[in-house]
């Protein structure tokens, strides 16, 4: 099962990066978003990313052009008929993701793989309304997808081994490190990483130290590329809260979010995309 054509549904924070990864892997990529403006912004961000890579000497100009030429926008799922893989990259909301999975399942041929991108939501529950759950799978890309190599490959209850194999081979060919795991709350990386972030927020909430010092302690003490509070701002605090609430409901009180996190989300301090989180981002104002 070779993957040569891909539809990416959702061109926001994760989606446009995933589209770039797939195009870098040699696939023809169709990008769709319910908002045409969002899709256009996503494609523009990819072009900017490719241009910067060429200017920094990280990417050959001819290769950058070839990657860009493999990307195009579509205004409906039907316009992307003939794809081998659909990757849903919508917001971290199970109802939204379930509807997209069901809609794609009704339109796409039975041999088309349907992947849902999530950091913690159960794949089997997201895809339980589809008629062909055996062709569904989870792909947990990490932000930013173009830079971060890990992609967790989450097998749902009905996922066929050949589907898993095809997705792993495709993403490995795109330069990623696919790590298969079971459909269990938090998968591998989220259940560990989210605790790190939450404890960093608790440490701030309890007045132990400042955001800068908490991050510096982790970056230099554990050789992390980014401290927990900067990482939370990058991911988005509302996303962190959704993940923690979901894991706490399923796995117990050790995942209960810090009161400070809930307060900051209510106050609109969502991180980089909002221009303010644990840090201020002047360029986003």
Backbone torsions as a table, in degrees:
resi	resn	phi	psi	omega
1	UNK	NA	100.4	-179.2
2	UNK	-94.1	136.3	179.5
3	UNK	-102.0	111.8	-178.1
4	UNK	-118.4	-23.1	179.5
5	UNK	-130.7	134.9	-174.3
6	UNK	-132.0	139.0	169.6
7	UNK	-108.2	125.3	174.8
8	UNK	-107.0	121.1	-178.7
9	UNK	-102.7	113.4	-175.5
10	UNK	105.9	116.6	-174.4
11	UNK	-116.7	27.3	-177.8
12	UNK	-84.6	-140.0	-172.1
13	UNK	-54.3	-41.8	-179.1
14	UNK	-98.0	-38.8	-170.5
15	UNK	-58.0	-45.9	-177.4
16	UNK	-67.1	-33.4	176.8
17	UNK	-67.5	-39.6	177.5
18	UNK	-64.1	-40.3	177.4
19	UNK	-60.6	-42.1	178.5
20	UNK	-63.6	-40.8	177.9
21	UNK	-59.6	-46.6	-178.4
22	UNK	-64.5	-41.0	178.4
23	UNK	-67.3	-36.2	176.5
24	UNK	-63.0	-32.5	178.0
25	UNK	-76.8	-0.3	175.2
26	UNK	101.2	-0.2	-178.4
27	UNK	-84.9	150.3	168.5
28	UNK	-79.5	127.6	-171.3
29	UNK	-120.1	128.2	173.7
30	UNK	-104.5	131.6	-178.1
31	UNK	-111.8	128.8	179.5
32	UNK	-130.3	141.2	173.3
33	UNK	-146.8	146.6	178.6
34	UNK	-61.4	-25.8	175.5
35	UNK	-102.0	115.0	178.9
36	UNK	-60.3	-39.1	179.4
37	UNK	-62.2	-39.0	179.0
38	UNK	-65.9	-40.1	177.9
39	UNK	-63.8	-42.6	179.8
40	UNK	-65.3	-39.7	176.7
41	UNK	-63.6	-41.0	179.5
42	UNK	-61.4	-44.9	178.9
43	UNK	-65.3	-39.3	178.6
44	UNK	-63.6	-38.2	178.2
45	UNK	-64.2	-37.6	177.8
46	UNK	-64.5	-45.8	179.7
47	UNK	-60.6	-41.4	177.0
48	UNK	-62.8	-41.7	179.4
49	UNK	-62.1	-43.2	179.2
50	UNK	-65.3	-41.5	179.2
51	UNK	-62.0	-44.4	179.4
52	UNK	-63.9	-37.8	179.5
53	UNK	-64.3	-38.0	177.7
54	UNK	-67.8	-45.3	-178.8
55	UNK	-62.1	-32.5	179.6
56	UNK	-86.4	-0.7	179.3
57	UNK	77.4	14.8	-179.2
58	UNK	-88.0	-14.6	-175.2
59	UNK	-146.1	135.4	177.3
60	UNK	-68.4	140.6	-176.7
61	UNK	-59.6	-40.1	-179.8
62	UNK	-65.5	-39.5	179.4
63	UNK	-68.6	-39.5	178.2
64	UNK	-61.2	-42.2	178.3
65	UNK	-63.6	-40.9	-179.9
66	UNK	-63.5	-40.0	177.8
67	UNK	-63.8	-46.5	179.6
68	UNK	-61.6	-37.5	-179.3
69	UNK	-68.4	-20.2	-179.9
70	UNK	-85.6	-0.6	-178.3
71	UNK	-106.8	136.4	176.2
72	UNK	-152.2	156.0	179.2
73	UNK	-94.7	145.3	173.5
74	UNK	-128.0	155.2	-177.3
75	UNK	-105.3	7.9	176.7
76	UNK	-162.1	161.0	175.1
77	UNK	-63.6	-39.1	-177.5
78	UNK	-59.9	-29.5	-178.9
79	UNK	-69.1	-11.0	-178.5
80	UNK	-110.0	27.3	177.2
81	UNK	-60.9	146.8	-179.8
82	UNK	95.0	2.1	178.1
83	UNK	-77.2	159.8	178.2
84	UNK	-100.1	-22.5	-175.9
85	UNK	-145.3	133.4	171.7
86	UNK	-113.3	127.7	177.4
87	UNK	-115.3	112.9	176.5
88	UNK	-84.4	128.3	-178.4
89	UNK	-132.4	44.9	-179.5
90	UNK	-81.4	-177.0	-178.7
91	UNK	-62.3	159.3	-176.3
92	UNK	-78.1	70.7	179.9
93	UNK	-137.5	119.6	-171.6
94	UNK	-64.2	-33.4	179.9
95	UNK	-68.2	-41.9	177.7
96	UNK	-63.5	-46.7	-178.3
97	UNK	-66.0	-38.5	179.4
98	UNK	-64.2	-40.6	179.5
99	UNK	-65.0	-43.0	179.0
100	UNK	-62.8	-43.9	179.6
101	UNK	-60.8	-42.7	-179.7
102	UNK	-67.3	-41.9	179.2
103	UNK	-64.3	-44.4	178.9
104	UNK	-65.2	-39.5	-179.8
105	UNK	-61.1	-35.0	-178.7
106	UNK	-74.8	-23.3	-174.4
107	UNK	-100.6	-41.9	-172.2
108	UNK	-80.4	148.6	177.4
109	UNK	-58.6	151.3	-175.5
110	UNK	-59.4	-20.2	-178.5
111	UNK	-88.4	-4.2	179.8
112	UNK	-78.9	129.0	179.5
113	UNK	-78.1	133.7	177.7
114	UNK	-111.5	115.0	-179.3
115	UNK	-111.6	136.7	174.4
116	UNK	-111.0	133.9	-178.9
117	UNK	-97.3	118.5	-179.4
118	UNK	-153.5	152.9	179.1
119	UNK	-95.2	-11.5	-177.8
120	UNK	-159.9	-19.3	-175.1
121	UNK	-66.8	143.1	-177.9
122	UNK	-69.6	123.0	-176.7
123	UNK	-62.5	-41.8	-178.4
124	UNK	-62.2	-37.1	178.4
125	UNK	-73.8	-35.3	178.0
126	UNK	-64.0	-36.9	-172.2
127	UNK	-106.2	11.8	-173.3
128	UNK	-73.2	-6.4	177.2
129	UNK	-100.2	0.4	-179.6
130	UNK	-80.3	155.7	179.0
131	UNK	-84.6	-18.2	-178.1
132	UNK	-128.2	64.8	-177.6
133	UNK	-64.8	-16.0	-179.7
134	UNK	-68.3	-18.6	179.6
135	UNK	-101.5	12.1	179.3
136	UNK	-99.2	153.5	-177.2
137	UNK	-160.2	160.4	176.5
138	UNK	-104.6	141.5	175.3
139	UNK	-128.9	106.8	179.4
140	UNK	-96.7	90.2	172.8
141	UNK	-75.3	154.6	178.2
142	UNK	-111.2	146.7	-173.9
143	UNK	-86.8	133.2	-6.8
144	UNK	-81.7	136.9	-173.3
145	UNK	-58.0	-33.0	-178.2
146	UNK	-68.1	-31.8	-176.0
147	UNK	-92.6	-46.0	-174.6
148	UNK	-76.5	129.0	-173.2
149	UNK	-84.7	-27.9	-175.9
150	UNK	-71.1	134.2	167.4
151	UNK	-134.7	114.6	175.9
152	UNK	-77.2	130.9	179.7
153	UNK	-104.2	108.9	-170.9
154	UNK	-102.4	117.3	-179.7
155	UNK	-86.2	120.4	174.1
156	UNK	-74.4	177.3	-176.4
157	UNK	-58.8	-37.4	-174.9
158	UNK	-103.1	-1.4	-175.0
159	UNK	-57.1	128.7	179.3
160	UNK	-77.9	145.7	178.9
161	UNK	-57.5	-35.5	-178.9
162	UNK	-68.7	-27.5	175.2
163	UNK	-68.2	-47.2	177.6
164	UNK	-58.3	-45.7	-178.6
165	UNK	-60.8	-44.4	-178.1
166	UNK	-64.2	-42.7	-178.8
167	UNK	-68.3	-41.7	178.1
168	UNK	-61.1	-46.0	-179.1
169	UNK	-64.1	-40.6	-179.5
170	UNK	-64.7	-47.6	-177.4
171	UNK	-70.8	-33.9	175.1
172	UNK	-63.0	-38.2	177.5
173	UNK	-67.5	-21.7	177.6
174	UNK	-90.4	7.7	176.4
175	UNK	90.1	10.6	-179.9
176	UNK	-95.2	168.0	176.2
177	UNK	-112.5	94.7	-179.5
178	UNK	-76.9	130.3	179.0
179	UNK	-122.5	109.2	-179.4
180	UNK	-73.7	147.0	176.8
181	UNK	-154.8	169.1	179.3
182	UNK	-80.9	160.9	178.1
183	UNK	-80.6	79.7	-177.6
184	UNK	-127.8	145.4	-175.6
185	UNK	-47.4	123.5	178.2
186	UNK	83.2	-5.4	-178.6
187	UNK	52.2	-130.3	176.9
188	UNK	-105.2	-59.7	-170.5
189	UNK	-70.7	-37.3	-176.9
190	UNK	-68.2	-40.8	-176.8
191	UNK	-67.9	-27.2	177.1
192	UNK	-86.6	-49.4	-175.8
193	UNK	-66.3	-35.5	-177.9
194	UNK	-67.4	-30.3	176.1
195	UNK	-67.3	-38.5	177.4
196	UNK	-60.3	-46.8	-179.5
197	UNK	-65.3	-46.8	-177.8
198	UNK	-62.0	-38.8	178.9
199	UNK	-68.4	-34.4	174.9
200	UNK	-62.4	-40.5	178.7
201	UNK	-68.1	-42.0	175.8
202	UNK	-58.2	-41.3	-178.7
203	UNK	-61.9	-39.6	176.0
204	UNK	-69.1	-44.3	-178.8
205	UNK	-58.7	-36.7	-178.6
206	UNK	-84.4	1.4	174.9
207	UNK	74.7	21.1	-178.4
208	UNK	-67.1	-40.5	179.5
209	UNK	-163.8	178.9	-178.5
210	UNK	-84.0	164.3	176.4
211	UNK	-55.5	-44.0	-179.0
212	UNK	-61.1	-42.5	-177.4
213	UNK	-74.5	-35.5	176.5
214	UNK	-62.6	-46.1	179.2
215	UNK	-66.0	-41.7	-179.8
216	UNK	-62.0	-39.9	179.9
217	UNK	-61.2	-41.1	-179.4
218	UNK	-75.2	-40.1	-178.5
219	UNK	-65.3	-43.2	-176.7
220	UNK	-90.0	-31.1	-178.9
221	UNK	-77.6	-34.8	-177.7
222	UNK	-113.3	2.5	-178.5
223	UNK	61.2	34.7	175.5
224	UNK	-79.4	141.8	177.8
225	UNK	-68.8	-21.6	-177.6
226	UNK	-152.1	136.0	179.5
227	UNK	-72.3	168.6	-174.1
228	UNK	-64.7	-32.5	-177.8
229	UNK	-78.8	-38.8	174.3
230	UNK	-64.5	-38.9	178.8
231	UNK	-65.0	-40.6	177.4
232	UNK	-60.5	-43.6	177.3
233	UNK	-61.6	-38.2	-179.6
234	UNK	-67.7	-44.5	-178.8
235	UNK	-70.2	-41.6	-174.4
236	UNK	113.7	121.6	-173.9
237	UNK	-66.1	-31.6	178.5
238	UNK	-67.1	-33.5	176.5
239	UNK	-68.5	-42.1	176.9
240	UNK	-58.4	-43.1	-178.6
241	UNK	-65.0	-42.8	178.3
242	UNK	-59.2	-45.3	-178.6
243	UNK	-63.4	-47.1	-178.8
244	UNK	-63.8	-43.3	178.6
245	UNK	-60.8	-42.1	-179.7
246	UNK	-65.1	-45.1	-179.1
247	UNK	-68.7	-35.9	178.3
248	UNK	-64.4	-39.5	179.6
249	UNK	-66.2	-32.2	-174.5
250	UNK	-98.1	-26.1	-171.7
251	UNK	-126.1	1.2	172.5
252	UNK	107.3	177.0	-169.7
253	UNK	-67.2	-13.9	-180.0
254	UNK	-65.4	-14.6	179.0
255	UNK	-102.9	7.8	179.6
256	UNK	-60.3	130.0	-177.7
257	UNK	-70.0	150.1	175.5
258	UNK	-60.4	139.8	176.0
259	UNK	-55.2	-32.2	179.9
260	UNK	-63.7	-39.0	179.3
261	UNK	-61.7	-47.7	-179.5
262	UNK	-62.5	-39.1	179.7
263	UNK	-65.7	-41.7	-178.8
264	UNK	-67.5	-38.3	177.0
265	UNK	-63.9	-43.5	178.3
266	UNK	-62.0	-31.6	-179.4
267	UNK	-84.1	-3.4	178.8
268	UNK	83.7	10.3	177.2
269	UNK	-88.4	82.7	-170.3
270	UNK	-96.6	-3.8	-179.6
271	UNK	116.1	-156.3	-173.3
272	UNK	-55.3	-45.4	-174.5
273	UNK	-65.7	-22.3	177.8
274	UNK	-94.1	-6.1	-179.0
275	UNK	85.3	-4.5	-179.5
276	UNK	-159.9	138.9	176.8
277	UNK	-154.5	-118.1	170.9
278	UNK	-75.7	-18.4	176.9
279	UNK	-128.6	161.8	174.9
280	UNK	-95.4	140.6	-179.9
281	UNK	-124.4	91.7	-172.4
282	UNK	-57.3	-36.8	-176.0
283	UNK	-67.4	-16.9	-178.0
284	UNK	-92.1	-5.1	-176.2
285	UNK	-71.2	NA	NA
